[in-house]
Amino acid sequence: MSIPITDVKGVGEKTAGLLAKLNIVNVNDLINHYPRDYDKLQDITDIDKIVPLSAVIVKGTVVGNVKIIKGKRVTICEILIKDETGSVYVRFFNMPYIKNVLKPGSVHIFRGKTSLRGKVTVLDQPQILKPDEYYDSKDELIPIYPLTKGLSSKTIGKYIYYSLYNYPSEEEIFPEDMLTEFDILTHREALKKIHFPKDEAEVAEAKKRLSFEEFFFFLMAIRRNKALANETPNNYVCFETADTVRFLEALPYRLTNAQKKVWAEIKEDLSSNKCMNRLIQGDVGSGKTIIAFLAMLEICANGYQAALMAPTEVLAKQHFEAISDHVKKYNLNIRPALLVGSLKASEKRAVQEKIKSGEVNFIIGTHALIQDKVEFKNLALVVTDEQHRFGVKQREELVGKGRIPHVIVMSATPIPRTLSIIFYGDLDISVIDELPANRLPIKNCVVNTSYREKAYKFIEKEVSAGHQAYVICPMVTESEESDLENVTDYAEKLREALPDGIIVSYLHGQMKAAGKNQIMEDFAEGKIHVLVSTTVIEVGINVPNATVMMVENSEKFGLSSLHQLRGRVGRGDAQSFCIFISSKNDEKTMERLNILNRSNDGFFIASEDMRLRGPGDMFGVRQSGDFEFKIANVFSDATALKAADMAVDKIMMTDPLLNADDHILIRKKVEELSDLQVDFRSI
């Protein structure tokens, strides 16, 4: 399936360039570009039943000619349509050619959002459907794909359809008895049903298979790594030193009991005969970073080097500044260094030389730490954020890289204990389930869109008091196929709603790295007062001065994702607030969101999230997720995860080397994935 994308009928060089922006360069990439949501045409609404500020489909006859109103920046085309119950005005912006489509007396179906012009309800910029087109597709599920400018979901769907029905399928990886035992489709059947489902049941079937497959290969890699980890000796035996004892005594606060327990587990690991591979799992604000810092300090005091990998440059710099302050304040015997991609070439070379010679022993950076040019003198510990733990290459491949360091993985993703054991099967798990006594609980509210103006006033009040705010939207840009709030338009809306002195900017994952870093740095330094962002802000920035988190379309996110976002505030001394705005007011939605109102406990929220949503709820906007899977979600697809765990256990007990005839294709897939993976332990 490595057939170039340009071989697909209708894909020229220009389209291939657009698809490349979505990381689609061959047929395999294309058919595995899954829908992020499904659209379904609703019933036609009588015009007299239209509700203001809602999404509707109406069928109407055009009354009279299109009226064209020319302004400085926009040309408005307005037309009146009617049915047997009443009439409504329809507006189009910068579409003068619409007068050739909407002829007097012609009948069309309009789909769009209504707005208020004074007290009059109008239908703005609707999609125009031919009656035959509407009735033919009314009961179908229409896939909505992740897009880039210049491509539509309909176009991508056409290319996928051609590929699935014109190219030979790959051989099925799983043996027949496994498909039967776990009641899953073949990969080919799953692809057809995920892209072109007849109904929700077919989507569920397809997602079950594709999620099972993603979990299976992830867990297979974990089991193999666990087996190898248990055989890895401790090359850097370390014992408790006066440095860490003195540092703990000098701190202006005392560790919580949970922190003390985890610190004791780490000290035991470092002095044992086995290499440490430990997960520190703790809720937002529970104090994981200070424990990691203690471990790094212990390593340095024993004469070795320690490295901390942060997910963004901004956070790496913040860690470096905090540690540099600690060195001065507490007279610590460590020599810190910062290594990030934005350093000048000469600065990078200078830092790399100091790392190689051992002149610095406490290194903080981003993925720049794992580049080939970086050589350590005696790296004994790597502390990493959870997003860097995926793609762990097999340990036997690291022999030529030197001795294997201890590893601490920090995770602020609260998942129930049962799933932790499955998901982090290659790591020993430590849980910090207690917040420091001085943390002010975040005040929460769950409201509908009618409270938006009040929320703006509240943000204005907090900014005038010297604080900052985040606003989260689920979309990057406006989409014809979605009525969700988007970052770019929302930032403009906020600029108009807030006083001129309040600086509003936006951030999303499609921006270039340098641009994202600059925005985050400006926000961290207080140059930006309100930051409108997608969930890209979940990790990678620490701004104690931010006191407001407002999330639009909250109903479209999982509770755990919302809890992670909430963790961006409440990091300073001031009282912080979280406002969850829901565009749906039904009882079930509000019940789910109100769990966030009642609790700030991430582990409780994660359990409730799973209980309420269950494995069948996949028809909302697919979350960015806490784990790097294309379609699987550890919360909503827990059933598939447990099934995959059983399948992996069964194979590892009977055929751990995957030598059986039925497992040859599985072994090849595992080897392929290993070749693509990067391991921070190879430093």
DOTI-835523 format. One record per residue (C-alpha): residue number from 1; x, y negated, z negated; residue in three letters. Coordinates in steps of 0.25 Angstrom, whole numbers, plus 2048, in hexadecimal, padded with zeros to 3 digits. Last residue first. Example, Ala and Ser with C-alpha at 12.3 -4.5 7.8 and 13.67 -1.06 7.14 Angstrom:
   num   east   north    up   residu
     2    837     804   7E3      SER
     1    831     812   7E1      ALA
END
This chain:
   num   east   north    up   residu
   683    853     7DD   79E      ILE
   682    84D     7EA   7A2      SER
   681    843     7E9   797      ARG
   680    83B     7DE   79E      PHE
   679    837     7E9   7A8      ASP
   678    832     7E5   7B6      VAL
   677    829     7EE   7BE      GLN
   676    828     7F1   7CD      LEU
   675    830     7FE   7CD      ASP
   674    828     803   7C1      SER
   673    81B     801   7C8      LEU
   672    820     80A   7D4      GLU
   671    825     814   7CA      GLU
   670    817     815   7C3      VAL
   669    811     816   7D1      LYS
   668    81A     821   7D5      LYS
   667    817     829   7C8      ARG
   666    808     828   7CA      ILE
   665    80A     82D   7D8      LEU
   664    812     839   7D3      ILE
   663    808     83C   7C8      HIS
   662    7FF     847   7CE      ASP
   661    80C     84E   7D2      ASP
   660    811     84E   7C4      ALA
   659    81E     847   7C2      ASN
   658    818     83B   7BA      LEU
   657    824     83B   7B0      LEU
   656    81A     83B   7A4      PRO
   655    812     847   7AA      ASP
   654    809     84E   79F      THR
   653    809     844   794      MET
   652    80C     837   79C      MET
   651    801     83B   7A6      ILE
   650    7F6     83D   79B      LYS
   649    7FB     830   794      ASP
   648    7FA     828   7A1      VAL
   647    7EC     82D   7A3      ALA
   646    7E7     82A   795      MET
   645    7ED     81C   796      ASP
   644    7E6     81A   7A4      ALA
   643    7D9     81D   79D      ALA
   642    7DB     814   791      LYS
   641    7DE     808   79B      LEU
   640    7D2     80C   7A4      ALA
   639    7C9     80B   797      THR
   638    7D0     7FE   793      ALA
   637    7CD     7F7   7A0      ASP
   636    7C7     7EA   79A      SER
   635    7D2     7E8   790      PHE
   634    7DF     7ED   797      VAL
   633    7DA     7E7   7A4      ASN
   632    7DD     7EE   7B2      ALA
   631    7DD     7E7   7BF      ILE
   630    7EB     7E1   7C3      LYS
   629    7F1     7E5   7B6      PHE
   628    7FB     7DC   7AE      GLU
   627    7F6     7DC   7A0      PHE
   626    7EE     7D0   799      ASP
   625    7E4     7CE   7A3      GLY
   624    7E3     7C4   7AF      SER
   623    7D4     7C7   7AC      GLN
   622    7CB     7CD   7B7      ARG
   621    7C0     7C3   7B9      VAL
   620    7B3     7CA   7B5      GLY
   619    7AF     7D7   7BB      PHE
   618    7B8     7E0   7B3      MET
   617    7B0     7E4   7A7      ASP
   616    7AF     7F3   7A7      GLY
   615    7BB     7F7   79E      PRO
   614    7B5     7F0   791      GLY
   613    7B1     7E1   790      ARG
   612    7AC     7E1   782      LEU
   611    7B4     7EB   77B      ARG
   610    7C1     7E8   782      MET
   609    7C0     7D9   77F      ASP
   608    7BC     7DC   771      GLU
   607    7C9     7E4   76F      SER
   606    7D1     7D9   775      ALA
   605    7CA     7CE   76C      ILE
   604    7CD     7D6   760      PHE
   603    7DC     7D7   764      PHE
   602    7DC     7C9   767      GLY
   601    7D7     7C4   75A      ASP
   600    7D2     7B5   75C      ASN
   599    7C3     7B9   759      SER
   598    7B5     7B4   759      ARG
   597    7B5     7AB   764      ASN
   596    7BD     7B4   76D      LEU
   595    7B3     7BF   76B      ILE
   594    7A9     7B4   770      ASN
   593    7AE     7B6   77E      LEU
   592    7A8     7C4   77E      ARG
   591    79B     7C0   778      GLU
   590    79A     7B4   782      MET
   589    79C     7BD   78E      THR
   588    791     7C7   789      LYS
   587    787     7BC   785      GLU
   586    787     7B6   793      ASP
   585    78D     7A7   794      ASN
   584    797     7A9   79F      LYS
   583    7A0     79D   7A3      SER
   582    7A7     79F   796      SER
   581    7B0     795   790      ILE
   580    7BA     79A   785      PHE
   579    7BF     78F   77D      ILE
   578    7CC     792   774      CYS
   577    7D0     788   769      PHE
   576    7DD     785   761      SER
   575    7DF     77F   754      GLN
   574    7ED     778   753      ALA
   573    7F9     77F   74E      ASP
   572    7FE     785   75B      GLY
   571    7FC     792   762      ARG
   570    7ED     792   762      GLY
   569    7EC     791   771      VAL
   568    7F1     79B   77C      ARG
   567    7EB     7A7   774      GLY
   566    7DD     7A3   779      ARG
   565    7E2     7A8   787      LEU
   564    7E6     7B5   781      GLN
   563    7D8     7B6   77A      HIS
   562    7D2     7B3   787      LEU
   561    7D9     7BF   78E      SER
   560    7D5     7C8   783      SER
   559    7C7     7C4   784      LEU
   558    7C7     7C7   793      GLY
   557    7C5     7BC   79C      PHE
   556    7B9     7B8   7A6      LYS
   555    7B0     7B4   79A      GLU
   554    7BA     7A9   797      SER
   553    7B6     7A1   7A4      ASN
   552    7BE     795   79F      GLU
   551    7C8     797   793      VAL
   550    7CB     78B   78A      MET
   549    7D8     78C   781      MET
   548    7DA     780   778      VAL
   547    7E5     77D   76E      THR
   546    7F2     77C   776      ALA
   545    7FD     776   76E      ASN
   544    803     784   76B      PRO
   543    806     786   77A      VAL
   542    80C     793   77C      ASN
   541    80C     798   78B      ILE
   540    80E     7A5   792      GLY
   539    802     7AD   790      VAL
   538    7F3     7AC   792      GLU
   537    7F6     79F   79B      ILE
   536    7F5     7A7   7A8      VAL
   535    7E6     7A9   7A4      THR
   534    7E3     79E   7AD      THR
   533    7E6     78F   7A9      SER
   532    7E1     781   7A7      VAL
   531    7EC     77A   79D      LEU
   530    7E7     76E   796      VAL
   529    7F1     764   78F      HIS
   528    7FC     765   799      ILE
   527    809     75E   795      LYS
   526    809     765   787      GLY
   525    816     76C   788      GLU
   524    810     77A   789      ALA
   523    806     775   794      PHE
   522    812     76F   79C      ASP
   521    81A     77C   79A      GLU
   520    80D     784   79F      MET
   519    80C     77C   7AB      ILE
   518    81A     77C   7AF      GLN
   517    81B     78B   7AD      ASN
   516    80F     78D   7B6      LYS
   515    815     784   7C1      GLY
   514    822     78C   7C0      ALA
   513    81B     799   7C1      ALA
   512    813     795   7CD      LYS
   511    804     794   7CB      MET
   510    7FB     7A0   7CE      GLN
   509    7FA     7A4   7BF      GLY
   508    7F2     797   7BB      HIS
   507    7F5     78A   7B4      LEU
   506    7EE     77D   7B3      TYR
   505    7F0     76F   7AE      SER
   504    7E8     764   7A6      VAL
   503    7EE     758   7A0      ILE
   502    7E5     750   797      ILE
   501    7E7     741   798      GLY
   500    7DC     740   7A3      ASP
   499    7D1     745   79A      PRO
   498    7CB     753   79C      LEU
   497    7C0     757   7A6      ALA
   496    7C6     753   7B3      GLU
   495    7D4     75A   7AF      ARG
   494    7CB     766   7AA      LEU
   493    7C4     767   7B8      LYS
   492    7D2     767   7BF      GLU
   491    7D7     772   7B6      ALA
   490    7CB     77A   7B8      TYR
   489    7CC     779   7C7      ASP
   488    7DA     77F   7C7      THR
   487    7D8     789   7BB      VAL
   486    7CB     790   7C0      ASN
   485    7BE     792   7BA      GLU
   484    7B6     79E   7BE      LEU
   483    7AB     79D   7C9      ASP
   482    7B2     7A8   7D2      SER
   481    7B1     7AC   7E0      GLU
   480    7B4     79E   7E6      GLU
   479    7C0     79D   7DE      SER
   478    7C6     791   7D7      GLU
   477    7D4     792   7D2      THR
   476    7DC     799   7C7      VAL
   475    7D0     7A0   7C1      MET
   474    7CE     7A5   7B2      PRO
   473    7CF     797   7AC      CYS
   472    7D6     794   79F      ILE
   471    7D7     786   798      VAL
   470    7E2     783   78F      TYR
   469    7E3     778   785      ALA
   468    7ED     76E   77F      GLN
   467    7EE     766   772      HIS
   466    7F1     758   76E      GLY
   465    7E4     754   768      ALA
   464    7E0     74E   775      SER
   463    7E2     75C   77B      VAL
   462    7D9     762   771      GLU
   461    7CE     758   773      LYS
   460    7CE     759   782      GLU
   459    7CD     768   781      ILE
   458    7C1     766   778      PHE
   457    7BB     75D   782      LYS
   456    7BD     767   78D      TYR
   455    7B7     772   785      ALA
   454    7AB     769   783      LYS
   453    7AA     768   792      GLU
   452    7AB     777   793      ARG
   451    7A0     77A   789      TYR
   450    795     77D   794      SER
   449    79F     788   79A      THR
   448    79C     792   78F      ASN
   447    7A2     793   781      VAL
   446    7AB     79C   779      VAL
   445    7B3     795   76E      CYS
   444    7BF     798   767      ASN
   443    7C8     792   75B      LYS
   442    7D6     798   75B      ILE
   441    7DA     79D   74D      PRO
   440    7E5     794   747      LEU
   439    7F2     79C   745      ARG
   438    7F9     79A   738      ASN
   437    7F6     7A8   732      ALA
   436    7FE     7AF   73E      PRO
   435    7F5     7B8   746      LEU
   434    7F4     7C7   743      GLU
   433    7F3     7D3   74C      ASP
   432    802     7D4   750      ILE
   431    802     7E2   757      VAL
   430    80F     7EA   75A      SER
   429    80E     7F5   765      ILE
   428    819     7FE   769      ASP
   427    81A     7FD   778      LEU
   426    819     807   783      ASP
   425    80A     80A   781      GLY
   424    807     7FB   782      TYR
   423    7FA     7FD   789      PHE
   422    7F5     80A   782      ILE
   421    7F9     806   774      ILE
   420    7F4     7F8   777      SER
   419    7E7     7FD   77C      LEU
   418    7E3     804   76E      THR
   417    7E8     7F8   767      ARG
   416    7DE     7EE   76D      PRO
   415    7E5     7E4   776      ILE
   414    7EA     7D6   772      PRO
   413    7F2     7D0   77D      THR
   412    7FC     7C7   776      ALA
   411    807     7D1   77A      SER
   410    816     7D0   776      MET
   409    81F     7DB   77C      VAL
   408    82C     7DE   774      ILE
   407    837     7E6   77B      VAL
   406    844     7EC   776      HIS
   405    84F     7EC   780      PRO
   404    854     7F7   78A      ILE
   403    863     7F8   78C      ARG
   402    868     7F5   79A      GLY
   401    862     7F3   7A7      LYS
   400    867     7FF   7AE      GLY
   399    85E     808   7A5      VAL
   398    852     800   7A8      LEU
   397    84B     809   7B2      GLU
   396    84A     814   7A7      GLU
   395    841     80A   7A0      ARG
   394    836     80A   7AA      GLN
   393    831     7FC   7AE      LYS
   392    827     7F5   7A6      VAL
   391    81E     7EE   7AF      GLY
   390    816     7E7   7A5      PHE
   389    81D     7E2   798      ARG
   388    81E     7D3   79E      HIS
   387    810     7D0   79B      GLN
   386    811     7D4   78D      GLU
   385    81B     7C9   789      ASP
   384    829     7CD   787      THR
   383    833     7CF   77C      VAL
   382    840     7D6   781      VAL
   381    84A     7DB   776      LEU
   380    858     7E0   776      ALA
   379    85F     7D8   781      LEU
   378    86E     7DA   780      ASN
   377    876     7D2   78A      LYS
   376    86A     7CE   793      PHE
   375    86A     7CD   7A2      GLU
   374    861     7C4   7AA      VAL
   373    864     7C4   7B9      LYS
   372    85A     7CF   7BC      ASP
   371    84E     7C8   7B7      GLN
   370    847     7CC   7AA      ILE
   369    849     7BF   7A2      LEU
   368    843     7B7   7AD      ALA
   367    836     7BE   7A9      HIS
   366    834     7B3   79F      THR
   365    83E     7AE   795      GLY
   364    843     7AF   786      ILE
   363    851     7B4   783      ILE
   362    856     7B5   774      PHE
   361    865     7BA   775      ASN
   360    86D     7AF   77C      VAL
   359    87C     7B0   77E      GLU
   358    87A     7BF   781      GLY
   357    883     7BE   78D      SER
   356    878     7C2   797      LYS
   355    86D     7B9   790      ILE
   354    877     7AD   790      LYS
   353    87A     7B0   79F      GLU
   352    86B     7B0   7A2      GLN
   351    869     7A3   79B      VAL
   350    873     79C   7A4      ALA
   349    86F     7A3   7B0      ARG
   348    860     79E   7AE      LYS
   347    865     790   7AB      GLU
   346    86D     790   7B8      SER
   345    861     795   7C0      ALA
   344    858     78A   7BA      LYS
   343    84D     790   7B0      LEU
   342    83F     792   7B5      SER
   341    840     7A1   7B4      GLY
   340    842     7A2   7A5      VAL
   339    84D     7A6   79C      LEU
   338    84D     79F   78E      LEU
   337    859     7A2   784      ALA
   336    859     7A4   775      PRO
   335    866     7A6   76C      ARG
   334    862     7AC   75F      ILE
   333    868     7AA   751      ASN
   332    85C     7A2   74B      LEU
   331    85D     795   744      ASN
   330    84E     795   740      TYR
   329    84B     787   746      LYS
   328    855     787   751      LYS
   327    853     796   756      VAL
   326    844     794   754      HIS
   325    843     788   75D      ASP
   324    84A     790   768      SER
   323    840     79B   766      ILE
   322    835     792   768      ALA
   321    83B     78B   774      GLU
   320    83E     799   77A      PHE
   319    830     79E   778      HIS
   318    82A     791   77E      GLN
   317    833     793   78A      LYS
   316    82F     7A1   78C      ALA
   315    820     79D   78B      LEU
   314    822     793   796      VAL
   313    82A     79C   79E      GLU
   312    81F     7A6   79E      THR
   311    81C     7B5   79A      PRO
   310    827     7B5   78F      ALA
   309    833     7BF   78F      MET
   308    83B     7BF   781      LEU
   307    849     7C4   781      ALA
   306    852     7C9   776      ALA
   305    861     7CB   776      GLN
   304    869     7D3   76C      TYR
   303    872     7D0   75F      GLY
   302    869     7D6   754      ASN
   301    864     7C7   751      ALA
   300    860     7C6   760      CYS
   299    857     7D2   75E      ILE
   298    851     7CD   751      GLU
   297    84E     7C0   757      LEU
   296    847     7C7   763      MET
   295    83E     7CF   759      ALA
   294    83B     7C2   751      LEU
   293    837     7BB   75E      PHE
   292    82E     7C6   762      ALA
   291    827     7C5   754      ILE
   290    826     7B6   756      ILE
   289    820     7B8   763      THR
   288    815     7C2   75E      LYS
   287    80F     7B8   755      GLY
   286    800     7BB   755      SER
   285    7FD     7AE   75D      GLY
   284    7F5     7B6   768      VAL
   283    7F3     7C4   763      ASP
   282    7FE     7CE   762      GLY
   281    804     7DA   769      GLN
   280    813     7DC   766      ILE
   279    817     7E7   770      LEU
   278    823     7EF   76D      ARG
   277    82E     7F6   775      ASN
   276    83A     7F8   76B      MET
   275    845     801   76F      CYS
   274    846     80D   766      LYS
   273    851     810   75B      ASN
   272    84A     807   751      SER
   271    84F     7F9   74C      SER
   270    848     7F0   756      LEU
   269    83B     7F8   755      ASP
   268    83B     7F7   746      GLU
   267    83D     7E8   747      LYS
   266    832     7E7   751      ILE
   265    828     7EF   748      GLU
   264    82C     7E6   73C      ALA
   263    829     7D9   745      TRP
   262    81B     7DF   749      VAL
   261    817     7E1   73A      LYS
   260    81C     7D3   736      LYS
   259    814     7CD   741      GLN
   258    807     7D5   73D      ALA
   257    80A     7D0   72E      ASN
   256    80B     7C2   733      THR
   255    818     7BB   734      LEU
   254    81B     7B0   72B      ARG
   253    81C     7A1   72E      TYR
   252    826     796   72E      PRO
   251    830     79F   733      LEU
   250    83D     79F   72B      ALA
   249    83B     7AD   725      GLU
   248    838     7B3   732      LEU
   247    845     7AD   738      PHE
   246    84E     7B2   72C      ARG
   245    849     7C0   72E      VAL
   244    84B     7C0   73D      THR
   243    859     7BB   73C      ASP
   242    85C     7C4   730      ALA
   241    85C     7D0   739      THR
   240    853     7DC   73B      GLU
   239    85A     7E7   743      PHE
   238    85B     7E9   752      CYS
   237    85E     7F6   75A      VAL
   236    860     7F2   768      TYR
   235    861     7FE   771      ASN
   234    855     804   76B      ASN
   233    853     811   772      PRO
   232    849     813   77E      THR
   231    843     821   77E      GLU
   230    835     81C   778      ASN
   229    836     811   783      ALA
   228    836     81B   78E      LEU
   227    82A     822   78A      ALA
   226    823     815   787      LYS
   225    827     810   795      ASN
   224    821     81C   79C      ARG
   223    814     81A   794      ARG
   222    814     80B   798      ILE
   221    816     80E   7A7      ALA
   220    80A     818   7A7      MET
   219    802     80E   79F      LEU
   218    804     803   7AA      PHE
   217    801     80E   7B5      PHE
   216    7F4     813   7AF      PHE
   215    7EF     805   7AB      PHE
   214    7F0     800   7BA      GLU
   213    7EA     80D   7BF      GLU
   212    7DE     80D   7B4      PHE
   211    7DB     7FE   7B8      SER
   210    7DA     802   7C7      LEU
   209    7D1     80E   7C4      ARG
   208    7C8     807   7BA      LYS
   207    7C8     7FB   7C3      LYS
   206    7C3     803   7CE      ALA
   205    7B8     80A   7C6      GLU
   204    7B3     7FC   7C0      ALA
   203    7B3     7F5   7CE      VAL
   202    7AA     801   7D3      GLU
   201    7A1     7FF   7C7      ALA
   200    7A0     7F0   7CA      GLU
   199    79A     7F2   7D8      ASP
   198    79D     7F6   7E6      LYS
   197    7AC     7F3   7E4      PRO
   196    7B5     7EE   7EF      PHE
   195    7C2     7EA   7E9      HIS
   194    7C2     7F2   7DC      ILE
   193    7BB     7FE   7E3      LYS
   192    7C4     7FF   7EF      LYS
   191    7D0     7FF   7E6      LEU
   190    7CA     809   7DC      ALA
   189    7C8     813   7E7      GLU
   188    7D6     812   7EC      ARG
   187    7DC     814   7DE      HIS
   186    7D3     820   7DC      THR
   185    7C8     81E   7D2      LEU
   184    7C9     821   7C3      ILE
   183    7C1     82C   7BA      ASP
   182    7CD     82E   7B1      PHE
   181    7CD     83D   7B2      GLU
   180    7C9     83D   7C1      THR
   179    7D4     833   7C5      LEU
   178    7DE     83A   7BD      MET
   177    7DA     848   7C3      ASP
   176    7DC     842   7D1      GLU
   175    7EA     83D   7CF      PRO
   174    7ED     82E   7CD      PHE
   173    7F5     826   7D8      ILE
   172    7EC     827   7E4      GLU
   171    7F3     827   7F1      GLU
   170    7F4     819   7F7      GLU
   169    7E8     815   800      SER
   168    7E9     814   80F      PRO
   167    7E7     806   815      TYR
   166    7DA     801   81C      ASN
   165    7CF     802   812      TYR
   164    7D6     7FC   806      LEU
   163    7DE     7F2   80E      SER
   162    7D2     7ED   816      TYR
   161    7CA     7EB   809      TYR
   160    7D5     7E4   802      ILE
   159    7D7     7DA   80D      TYR
   158    7C8     7D7   80D      LYS
   157    7C8     7D6   7FE      GLY
   156    7D3     7CC   7FF      ILE
   155    7CB     7C3   809      THR
   154    7BE     7C4   800      LYS
   153    7C6     7C0   7F4      SER
   152    7CB     7B4   7FB      SER
   151    7D9     7AF   7FF      LEU
   150    7DE     7A1   802      GLY
   149    7E2     79D   7F3      LYS
   148    7E5     7AA   7EB      THR
   147    7DC     7B4   7E6      LEU
   146    7D9     7BF   7DB      PRO
   145    7CE     7C7   7E1      TYR
   144    7BF     7C6   7E0      ILE
   143    7B8     7D3   7E4      PRO
   142    7A9     7D2   7E8      ILE
   141    7A0     7DC   7E1      LEU
   140    795     7DF   7EA      GLU
   139    786     7DD   7E7      ASP
   138    784     7D0   7EF      LYS
   137    78D     7D3   7FA      SER
   136    784     7D6   806      ASP
   135    779     7CC   800      TYR
   134    783     7C0   7FF      TYR
   133    789     7C3   80D      GLU
   132    77C     7C4   813      ASP
   131    777     7B7   80D      PRO
   130    784     7AF   812      LYS
   129    78C     7AA   806      LEU
   128    790     79C   803      ILE
   127    79A     79B   7F7      GLN
   126    796     78F   7EF      PRO
   125    79D     781   7EE      GLN
   124    794     77B   7E3      ASP
   123    785     77F   7E0      LEU
   122    77E     773   7DA      VAL
   121    776     771   7CE      THR
   120    771     762   7CC      VAL
   119    772     75C   7BE      LYS
   118    77E     754   7C2      GLY
   117    784     75C   7CC      ARG
   116    785     769   7C5      LEU
   115    78C     776   7C9      SER
   114    788     783   7D0      THR
   113    792     78E   7D3      LYS
   112    792     796   7E0      GLY
   111    78C     79F   7EA      ARG
   110    783     79A   7F5      PHE
   109    77A     7A3   7FE      ILE
   108    776     79D   80B      HIS
   107    76A     799   813      VAL
   106    76A     790   81F      SER
   105    75F     785   820      GLY
   104    769     779   822      PRO
   103    777     77E   826      LYS
   102    781     782   81B      LEU
   101    78C     788   823      VAL
   100    790     77C   82C      ASN
    99    78E     772   820      LYS
    98    798     77A   818      ILE
    97    7A3     775   821      TYR
    96    7A4     769   818      PRO
    95    7AA     772   80D      MET
    94    7B2     768   803      ASN
    93    7A9     76B   7F8      PHE
    92    79B     773   7F9      PHE
    91    78F     770   7F2      ARG
    90    781     777   7F1      VAL
    89    775     770   7EC      TYR
    88    769     778   7E7      VAL
    87    75B     77B   7EB      SER
    86    74F     782   7E5      GLY
    85    747     78F   7E3      THR
    84    745     794   7F1      GLU
    83    753     791   7F5      ASP
    82    75A     784   7F8      LYS
    81    768     77F   7FC      ILE
    80    76D     770   7FC      LEU
    79    77A     76D   802      ILE
    78    786     765   7FE      GLU
    77    794     764   804      CYS
    76    79E     75C   7FB      ILE
    75    7AB     757   801      THR
    74    7B5     755   7F7      VAL
    73    7C1     74B   7F4      ARG
    72    7BC     73E   7F8      LYS
    71    7AE     742   7F9      GLY
    70    7A5     746   805      LYS
    69    797     74B   803      ILE
    68    791     754   80E      ILE
    67    783     758   80D      LYS
    66    780     766   814      VAL
    65    773     765   81C      ASN
    64    765     769   818      GLY
    63    761     774   80E      VAL
    62    769     780   80F      VAL
    61    761     78D   80A      THR
    60    766     793   7FE      GLY
    59    76B     7A0   7F7      LYS
    58    771     79E   7EA      VAL
    57    77D     7A5   7E3      ILE
    56    781     79F   7D5      VAL
    55    78C     79C   7CC      ALA
    54    788     793   7C0      SER
    53    78A     784   7BC      LEU
    52    77B     781   7BD      PRO
    51    771     78D   7BE      VAL
    50    76A     790   7CB      ILE
    49    75C     795   7C9      LYS
    48    755     78B   7D2      ASP
    47    75F     790   7DD      ILE
    46    75B     79E   7DC      ASP
    45    767     7A7   7D9      THR
    44    76D     7B1   7E3      ILE
    43    772     7BD   7DB      ASP
    42    781     7BE   7D8      GLN
    41    78C     7C2   7E1      LEU
    40    796     7CB   7DA      LYS
    39    7A5     7C7   7D9      ASP
    38    7AF     7D0   7D4      TYR
    37    7BC     7CD   7CC      ASP
    36    7CB     7CD   7CC      ARG
    35    7CB     7D6   7D9      PRO
    34    7D7     7DF   7DA      TYR
    33    7E3     7DC   7E3      HIS
    32    7E8     7EB   7E3      ASN
    31    7E3     7ED   7F2      ILE
    30    7EC     7E1   7F6      LEU
    29    7F8     7E4   7EE      ASP
    28    7F8     7F2   7F5      ASN
    27    7F6     7EC   802      VAL
    26    802     7E3   801      ASN
    25    807     7D5   7FD      VAL
    24    7FC     7D1   7F3      ILE
    23    802     7CA   7E7      ASN
    22    7F6     7C0   7E7      LEU
    21    7FF     7B5   7ED      LYS
    20    803     7C0   7F8      ALA
    19    7F5     7C0   7FC      LEU
    18    7F6     7B2   800      LEU
    17    803     7B5   808      GLY
    16    7FC     7C1   80F      ALA
    15    7F1     7B8   813      THR
    14    7FA     7AF   81A      LYS
    13    802     7BA   820      GLU
    12    7F5     7C1   826      GLY
    11    7EC     7CA   81F      VAL
    10    7DF     7CD   827      GLY
     9    7E1     7DC   828      LYS
     8    7EB     7E1   81D      VAL
     7    7F9     7E3   823      ASP
     6    7FD     7D5   81D      THR
     5    7FC     7DB   80F      ILE
     4    808     7E4   812      PRO
     3    806     7F3   810      ILE
     2    80C     7F7   802      SER
     1    800     800   800      MET
END
